[in-house]
Amino acid sequence: MTKDQIREIFLANGFTVKEGQSDLKQYVYDAAYALLERAAPQPAAAEWIPVSERAAITRPSAAYPAES
């Protein structure tokens, strides 16, 4: 997300640029980026399943019928 997008959101939600200033304070952007980082989905940890166990949990299908 860009500073322009952050500024647009904050200004639309009641923040103002103080008289004599040309932009929101840097701490506003710092807080926004910290919030975005914390809210970002975390990647799931890869789960390792041994081959011997995979066969036990794999459902048979028409493409891969169960062994007889």
Wavefront OBJ file of the C-alpha trace (Angstrom):
o trace
v 0.000 0.000 0.000
v 1.376 3.395 -0.913
v 1.588 6.524 1.217
v -0.969 8.126 -1.109
v -3.439 5.308 -0.403
v -2.806 5.546 3.338
v -3.245 9.337 3.259
v -6.518 8.987 1.331
v -7.894 6.516 3.905
v -6.827 8.557 6.921
v -8.140 11.842 5.508
v -11.461 10.162 4.675
v -11.656 9.037 8.312
v -11.147 12.342 10.065
v -7.394 12.902 10.069
v -6.267 16.327 8.929
v -3.048 17.854 7.687
v -2.111 20.562 10.175
v -1.886 24.134 8.955
v 1.612 24.867 7.704
v 2.267 21.170 7.040
v 2.198 19.526 3.629
v 1.403 15.975 4.726
v 0.365 13.754 7.596
v 3.018 13.171 10.237
v 5.448 10.314 9.572
v 4.270 8.476 12.708
v 0.835 8.112 11.074
v 2.410 6.225 8.165
v 4.623 4.226 10.538
v 1.553 3.135 12.506
v -0.334 2.275 9.311
v 2.515 0.113 8.025
v 2.855 -1.605 11.413
v -0.864 -2.363 11.375
v -0.714 -3.688 7.816
v 2.234 -5.905 8.707
v 0.490 -7.312 11.766
v -2.791 -7.881 9.880
v -1.155 -9.604 6.892
v -1.990 -13.296 6.706
v 0.864 -15.467 7.878
v 1.897 -18.322 5.615
v 0.918 -21.722 6.929
v 3.747 -23.866 8.120
v 4.441 -26.717 5.758
v 3.413 -30.019 7.220
v 5.584 -32.989 6.431
v 3.767 -36.306 6.146
v 5.809 -39.462 5.591
v 4.931 -41.407 2.432
v 3.840 -44.394 4.522
v 1.194 -42.229 6.218
v 0.074 -40.433 3.058
v -1.189 -43.650 1.550
v -3.368 -44.215 4.605
v -5.068 -40.811 4.324
v -5.416 -40.619 0.534
v -8.964 -41.222 -0.624
v -9.413 -43.504 -3.613
v -10.893 -41.906 -6.719
v -11.711 -42.950 -10.260
v -8.356 -41.569 -11.378
v -6.488 -43.378 -8.600
v -8.504 -46.434 -7.485
v -7.692 -48.189 -4.247
v -5.238 -51.010 -4.555
v -6.714 -54.519 -4.260
l 1 2 3 4 5 6 7 8 9 10 11 12 13 14 15 16 17 18 19 20 21 22 23 24 25 26 27 28 29 30 31 32 33 34 35 36 37 38 39 40 41 42 43 44 45 46 47 48 49 50 51 52 53 54 55 56 57 58 59 60 61 62 63 64 65 66 67 68
